[in-house]
Amino acid sequence: MGGQREKDDGAGGDGALLRAVAEGDAAAMATLYDRHAGWLHARLTRRCADPEVVREVVQDTFVTVWRSAAGHRGEEAGGWLWTIAARRLVDARRAQERVTRVAGPPLEPGSPGGYEPAAAPSAEDRVLTGLEYGDVGTALDRISPELREVLRATVVDGLSTREAARLLGIPEGTVKSRARRARAELRAALAQLHPSPLGGTA
């Protein structure tokens, strides 16, 4: 299985498959699914302990691919698929947050329907949650769009600098510099949301 390392060149490559999917080729869609569903499932499982949610996210990812393959801009297919999958997972977590707020207190870690990484939450997992909910989400909306999209690509979507550069169509150095600026703007936006109660310097 080639997984996310499958080359895009040649008649059987991911690029050719996506072009065929864009033309409504169901067989090409099945091949793309067989090639990528396994690693997507494994990677999503590291971020979400609920297997039913993971299955739904994988299915939603390929439904999105079927509908939007024509919009694929030629970037590396694995990065593009992961971007879609990561955003579908964020959507699922958002929906769970809404249900939890209506239904009662949050589910305990490890309980049925509870969301947690397979291992202890990493810094990235904590940021992943924070970037989409609550005050950090509000602050994120206040920073400039080009900086926000870099944070979403590198933190929310979990893409490497190289993958993010390919996805966004900008140089790797620009991804790094925008990520630094984005964090600075995010800290400033958070400070505006929560001014220091001390009101001065120590």
N, C-alpha and C positions, 0 to 999 in steps of 0.2 A: 504493500500500500504506500503510495507516494505521500499521502497526507498533505500538510500545508507546505511541504517542500516540493511538491509537484511543479515541474517547469511549465511555463506558459507557452513555450514555443512548440511548433508542430501541430499536426491535425488533431492529436489527442490531448493537447495541453489545455490548461484551465481557460486561457483566453479564448481558444476556439470553442470550448464547451459553452462559455458564457455568451459568446456571439450566437451560438446555436439556440441556447435557451431564450435569448432575446427574440428569436424568430419563432418561438413556440415549440421547440423540439423537446418533447417529453423524455425521450431516450437520453439526450444529453443531460437533462436535469437529473435523471436517475444516476447517471455516471458521476456527475458532480457530487451528488448526495453520498454515494458509496465512497467516494474518494475523501470527503471532508467531514462527514458527520461524526466519525469516530473520535478524531482529535478535538473537534469542537465540544463534543459531549464530555471528554476527559477534562478539558480545560475549564469548562463551565462548572463541573463537579468540584473543582478546587475552590470555587467561589461560592457555591451554593450547595448545602447538604441535602436539599429536598430533591430526590430523583424525579418526581413528577414535574416539578417546575423546570428542571433541566431538560426533560424530554419536550415539554411545551416550548421552551425557548429555542431548542434546536429546530423543531417543526416550524415555529414562527420565522426563524432565520431563513429557512429555505423557501417559505411562502413569499417572504420579502424578496429573495433572490429571483424567484420566478416572475414576480411583478416588476422588478426594477433592473433586471439584467441589462437592459438597453442603456441604462445610465452608468454602467461600469466604465470608468475612464481609462482602463488599461493598467491600473495599478496592480500590484501583486495580489492575486486572488485570495490567498490566505489572510492577509491583513484586512482586506475588504470584508471578507466573511466574518472575521473576528469582530470588526467594528460593528457590524450589524448585530451579531450575537450578544456582544457586551451591552449594546443599547437595549436590546430586547430584555436582557436580564435586569437592567436598571428599571425598565418599565414594569417588570414583574414585581420587583422589590417595592416600587412605588405603590402598586396596587395593593400589595400585602400591608404596607404601612397604612393605607386608607382603611382597609378592612379592620386592622388591629385597633385603630383609633375609634372606629364605630363600635366594635365588638367588646372592647375592654382592654385590660392591661396587656402588654407585650408578652408573646410566648417565651417560655424559658428556652435557653440554648439547648438544642438536642431534642426538644419536644417535637411531635409531629407538626409539620408546617413551619417550624422555626427556621430562620435563615442564619446560617453561620458557615464559615469556611470549614473545610474538612479538618484543618488543624487550627491552632490558636490564631486569632485574627492578626494579620500582619499590618504594618503601617499602611501599606497600599490599600488593604481591605477597609481599614478605618476611613481613609481618605475617600475611597470609592463611595462609601455610604454617605459621608459628610458632604461630598460635592453635589449630591442630588437632593438632599433633604435639609430642612431647617435653615438656620442662619447662614451656613456656608453656601447653600444653594442660592439664597437671596443675595449674598455677597458676590457669588459667581456671576449672577445676572448683571451686576454693576460694572464688571470689568469689560474692556473693549473686546469686540467679537473675535478678532484675530488671535488674541491671547487666550480667550475662553476656549476656542477650538483646539489650541495646542494642549491645554490642560485636559480637555476631554479625551483627546487622542492618546496622550501619554499616561494619564492616571485612570480615568474612567474606563477607557477601552483597553488599557494595559499594553499599548503598542510600544515597541522600542523606538528610539530616536530615528533610526533608519526607516522603520515602517511608517511612523508618523510623517516623516518628510515625504515619503512616497505617496501617502494618502492625501496629504494637504498640498502637494506640488510645490514645496519650498525646500531650500537647502537644509541639511542637518544642523549646520551652525545656527541657522535662523530658528529652528525648533528649540535648540538649547537656550538661545538668548531670549526668545519669547516666553519660554517656560520660567526663566528666572524673573522676568518682568511680571509675568502673570501671578507668580507667588507673592511678589511685593505688592501688586495692586490688590490681591485678595486679602492680604494682611491689613492693608489700609482700609479696605471696605469693611472688614470685620471690626476694625477699631472704631469706625463710624457707627456701626450697629451697636457696639458695646463700649462706650467711652469708659475710660478708667474711673472708678469711683473716687480715686485719690485726687484726681484733677490736677496733678502736678508731678514734678520729678522728685525722685528720692534724694 
